Amino acid sequence: MTDIDPIELKRIRWRSRRGLLELDLVLERFLARRFDSLSGPQLAAYRELLELPDNDFLDIVNGKADPDDPALMEIVGILRTT
């Protein structure tokens, strides 16, 4: 992720703060453990997931739903195991 603007990375971290405590806890662990090692495509997929409403995002993270886009499943897998 060295080619990503550091300010943009801070924005992504800020946007990772969510209104649902359960989702916020998962994303905090993810940011602490895995965020810095994401590839460019993984980061793009994560940014796309951040566009989802909190309840939909939580359902995906909890395995109650899967995203329609198969390209997102890699990052979803990382979030589910974090």
URRA-V363413 format. One record per residue. N is the residue number from 1. RES is the residue in one letter. PSI is psi in whole degrees, -180 to 180 (* if undefined). NEAR is the number of other ideal C-beta (glycine too) atoms within 8 Angstrom. Layout:
n->{N	N}
res->{RES	RES}
psi->{PSI	PSI}
near->{NEAR	NEAR}
This chain:
n->{1	2	3	4	5	6	7	8	9	10	11	12	13	14	15	16	17	18	19	20	21	22	23	24	25	26	27	28	29	30	31	32	33	34	35	36	37	38	39	40	41	42	43	44	45	46	47	48	49	50	51	52	53	54	55	56	57	58	59	60	61	62	63	64	65	66	67	68	69	70	71	72	73	74	75	76	77	78	79	80	81	82}
res->{M	T	D	I	D	P	I	E	L	K	R	I	R	W	R	S	R	R	G	L	L	E	L	D	L	V	L	E	R	F	L	A	R	R	F	D	S	L	S	G	P	Q	L	A	A	Y	R	E	L	L	E	L	P	D	N	D	F	L	D	I	V	N	G	K	A	D	P	D	D	P	A	L	M	E	I	V	G	I	L	R	T	T}
psi->{18	-21	2	136	127	-32	-39	-39	-39	-38	-42	-43	-42	-42	-15	-12	121	169	-18	124	-44	-44	-41	-41	-43	-46	-34	-44	-44	-46	-38	-35	-36	-21	-45	-14	8	144	171	-49	-36	-41	-41	-41	-42	-43	-37	-40	-33	-17	-16	152	151	-46	-40	-42	-44	-42	-40	-46	-38	-4	11	-17	158	146	152	-28	115	-24	-22	-16	-30	-49	-34	-42	-41	-45	-38	-26	-2	*}
near->{10	3	4	9	5	6	6	8	10	8	8	12	9	7	7	11	6	9	5	9	5	8	13	11	8	11	12	9	9	13	10	6	7	9	10	5	5	11	6	9	8	11	12	8	12	12	9	9	14	10	5	8	5	10	7	9	13	11	9	15	11	7	6	5	7	6	10	3	6	5	7	11	9	10	12	13	8	11	13	8	5	9}
